[in-house]
């Protein structure tokens, strides 16, 4: 008879709750707190099959970092890019979705499973060696790649900092019901706590009261550039549509996808430049150059809207042959569109309308899902996908 194995945090809480570790359990279990917002916040306590319903369907690569059952065997050989799928359970066998105490701590000794704290975190928080190769990217989270080449890790910063120095800051001494002070288990980055003189955190010695403002300034710079690139991304996407069907299109599409990769590299790191502000700036500068190349190659400036095709005739200009002639014109436009030719200004207007809508929809999905699969809708988007009313409206739309 096999003994029952329980990897839940509740099992640890049976002994380590209350006055001894009550605060730790409460901090970790952010998911259960009244103010937790799943769309805006992240927590190791989230049941991944609820927070990310697609994770159980994506194979073992998600199991390794999204479940306790998978993370423990994956840490047996904790190389940053060494995903040992043979040791991982199948998604349907996972009982504990989410990261509990036993992933990081050996339940029999409470010591860390991996002595090197950075390696422990980096085993999951890494970009899986993702590179800009011209194709749409899957999920990747390059926190390790950002940090490992930063001033904090290379000795440039006066004090070498690891993940836990910033994400597990010491709380102020509390002799009350929450127990003694200890490392924060929300894993949130809190500049005010890091520079609190009532704690043992090292930032106060140099930064005192200015750490929060320094962090805010760096993040605002990166955030501002990301917002600016958002508009440039829209412009480049629309410019790419105009190049569809030309010899230049494949290379322009690669440039566009690579730009999205560099933007996501900064977005998915999650620190808005704090892990490595110089590297973040380089990625965003590279993205800007690629997007500007796309717009310039198609004759639409980096800061300009793509030139619109001439509008079709108004209803007053339709020859007076009655409804039959108008309907015949619509059928002709549909036929030419189906033949994938460039039929003329009226049909192009419809193609542009449909493609623009589709591209913007994909952009919204990228923002929500870290652009898991961005696919620009090619020129052969069929008119049959657009409601007939929209097609007629596009051809005979009354000018402003």
N, C-alpha and C positions, 0 to 999 in steps of 0.2 A: 504493500500500500504506500503510495507516494504521499509524503507530508505536504500539507497545504502551504503554499507560498503566498504571502500577502505583501505586495509592494506599495501599498497605499500610504499616504501621509497620515491617515487616521490611525494606523497601527503604531507609528512613532509617537503620535500624540497621546496615546494611552499612558505612556510613561513620561514623555517629555513635554506635556502640556502644563497648564497651571502656572505656578510661580517660577518654575525652572526655565521653561522654554516657551511659555505662552505667547510672548511677543513674536518669537520666531515663526511659530505656526500661523499666527494671525497675519504677519507680514507676507509670508509665502502665499497664503490663500487669498490673494487679492480678488480672485474670481468670485468669491462669496461675499465680498464687501458690497454695501448698498450702492456706492458710487461707481462701480466698475462698468465701463462701456466697452463692449467687445469690439466694436468697429474702430475705436480710437485708442485702446490700450492693449498692452501685451502682458501676459503673465505666464510663468511656468505652470501655474495651477490650472490654467485653462484646459478643459477636456478637449483635446484637439479634434475629436470626431464631431464635436459640436461647433467649435470655433471655425474649423476648416473641414467641412463635410466631405470634400473631395480627397483629403489626405489618405483615408483608408483604401481608396481606389487607385492610388498612384504607386503601388508596389513598395518594395522594401526600403527604397531610398528615403521615404518619409518616415517609415517605422523607426529608423535609427535615431532620429532627433525629435520626433513628435510623440514618442511613447516611452514610458519607463521600461517596458518589456524589451524594447529594441535598443535603448540607449545603454543599458548595462552591458550587454555583450559587445556592443560597438566600442565601449571604453576599455575592453580587455586588451586591445592593441591601439592605444590612443594616438596614432599618427594623424596629423591634421587632415590629410587627403586620403586616408586609408579606410575606405568603407568596405568592411568585410561582410558582404551580403550573405555568405554561406552561414554565418553565425546568427543571423537575424531571424526572428519569427515571421511567419506569414501575417499579413494584416488582419486576416480573419481570426487569428489566434491571440491577438493582443487583448489583454484585459484592462490595462491601465494606460489610457491615452492621456498624455500630459506628463510633465516632469516632476516627480516627487522627490522626497528627501533621499531615497536610496539610490538615485542616479549619481549624485555627487558624493554621498557618504556611505561608507561601509556600515551596514546596520549593526554589525557585531562589535565594531571598535569606534564608530562615529568619525574615524579619520577619513580624509578625502580618498576616493578611489584612485585618483591621479595626483601625485605629489606636486607636479608643476601646475599651478593654478591657471596660468594662461593656456596651457595645453588642454586642460580640462574644459575650459570654455570654448576654445578654438576648435575642438573636435566637432562641434555643431555650427558655431558661428563663423563659418568660412564660405568663400565663394565657389568652392568645388572647382577651382582652377578655370573658371569661366573666362573666355576671351572674346574680343570683338571679332567675329568672323563673317559678318555680313548677313547672318541669319537671325531671325527672332529668337530671343532668349527665354529659357525656362527660369524657374525661381533660383535665385542665388543671393546670399547675404554676406558680403565681403568685409565683415567687421575685422576679422583676423588680418586680412591683407592690408587694410587701412592702418591698423594699429602696429603691425610688425615692422613697418617701414617708417614709423613716426618718430618724432623727437623723444617721446616717452619711452620707447623701447630701444633706441639706438645710443643712448647716453648723452644726447644733446641737451635734453631737459636736465636741470640740476639734480632732480631726484627721479630715479627710474620708477615708473608706475606700471602696475599690472591691472588687469580687469577688475579685480576685487578692491583695489584701492579706491576706485571711483564708483563702482556699482555695488559695493557692500560696505559703505562707510559706517563707522562706528556711531551708534546713537548716544545721546547724552546719558549720563548716569541716572538710572531710575530705580529707586529702592522700593517702589510701590508694587502693586499686584502684577505688573508686567515683567517683573524680574530684573536681573542685572543688565547693564548695557552690553550690547553685542553687535556683531556685524549685521547690517540691514539685509533682510532676505526678500525685499520686494525687487531688488536688483535695479532699482531706479537710480538715475543720475541726478543728484540733488546738490547743486553748487553751494546753497546756503548751509546745508549740513556739513559739507566738506570743509568749509571755512569757519565753522562754529568753534569758538575758543573753549567751549565747555566739553568738547570731545577730544579724542586722541588722534583725530585726522590730521595728516601732515600739511595740508594745503594752507592752513592758517598762518604758518610760520612765514610764508612769503607773500601770500595774497590778501590776508586779513579780510577786509570788507569788499574788495574789488573783484573777487572771483566771479560772482554772479554776473556783473556787468561785462566782464571780459568774455565770458561764455556767450552771453546774449549778443554781443557785438559780432563775434565770429559767426554765430548761427544766422544772424540777420543778413550778413553778407552773402552767405551760401544760399539761404532761402530766397533772397532777392534775385540772385542769378538764376535759380531754378524757375522762378516765376517768369523772368524775362525769356528764358529758353522755352517755356511753355507756349508763348505766342509764336516764337520763331519755329517751333515744332509744327504748329498748325499751318503756318505759311509754307514751310518746306513740304508738308504732306500734300497740300493743295497743288504746289508746284510740281510735285512728283506725278500727280494725276495727269497733268498736261503733257508730261513726257512719256506717258504710257504708250507703247507701240512703236517707240523710236529705238534706234540702236543704243542710245545712251542710257536707256531705262535700267537695264540690269545693274550697271555700276552705280547709278544714282540711288537705286533701291538699297544696295549694300551700304552706301554712305549713310543713308537715312537710318537703316537698322543699327548701324554702328553708333550713330549719334544717340539713339535711344539706349543702347547698351551703356554708354558713358554716363548718361543722365541717371539711369537706374543704379549704376555703381554707387553713386552718391546717395540717391534716395534710399536704397535698400541697406546701406550701411547703417542708417538710422540715427547718426549722431549730428547730422548737418555740419560736418567738418571738424567736430571736436576730436575725433580719433586721429585725424590727420588733415589739417586744413590745407596744407600745400598740395597734397595729392588730390584732394577734393577739387581744388581750384583748377588743377591740370586737367582732370577729367571733364569738367564743365567747359573749359576753354576749348578742349578738343571737340566736344559735342557742338559747340557754337560754330567752329570752323567747318565741320562736316555739314551742318544744316545750311550754313550760308553758301557752301559750294553747290548744294542742291538748288537753292533758289536762284543763284547767279547763273547756273548752267541752263536754266529754263527761262532766263530773261526776266525773272521777278526778283527784285532787290530784297535783301535780308529784312528790311523793315517795311516792305511794301506788300500790299495784298496782290495776289495773282490777278492778272488782267482778265476781266470777265469777257465771255463771248457776247457778241451783240444779241440783244433780245429779239425774240420773234415778233411777228406782226400782231397788232391788237385785233380784237374781234371786229372793229370797224373797218379794218383794212382787208378782211377776208373777201375774196371775189364773191359777187352776189349770185352764186350758183346754188345757194341753199345748203341745207344740212348734209346732203349727199356728198358734195364736193369737199366740205370740211372733214367729214368722216374718212373719205378716201385719202386725204392728206395725212391724217393720223396713221392709217394703215401703212402708207408708204414709209413714214418715219420709223414705224415699228419694224418693217421689213428690212430697211437699211441697217438699223441698229442690230438686228439679229444676224446680219451678214458680217458684222464686225468691221464695217468700213467707216470712213469719216463722211457721213452723208451730208453734212451741212450744218449751218449755225443752229437750226432749231433742235435737231437731234442732239448735237453736242451739248446744248443747254440742259437737256434732260439727263444726259450721261453725267455731266458735271454735278447736277443736283443730287443724283443718286449716290455717286461716288463720294461726294463731300460728306453727306450724311453718314455713309458707312464708315468712312475714315474717322470721323469724330466719335462715332460710337465705339470704335476700337480704342481710341485714345482714352475714353472714359474707362473702359475695361482695364487698360494698362494701369491707370492710376489706382484702380481698386485691387487688381490682382498682380501687381508688379510686372505688368506686361508679359504674362505667362506665354501668350501666343498672339503677337501682333501680326496680322496678315492684311496688308493693303489689298483692297478689293481691286483686281485687275480690270483692264478696259472691257473685258468681255462680260462684265456685269449685265445681265439680261434685262431688257425693259419689262419682261414678263414679271419681274420681282416688284415693280412699282405699280401702285394702284392706278387704273386707267385715268381716274380723275386727276391725279397728280401729273400724269403725262400730258394731258390736255391742258392743264393749268400752266405747265411749264412752257408749252408751245405758244399758247395764246394769251399769256399773262399780260395784263394791262400795265403799261409803264407808269411809274410814279409821276 
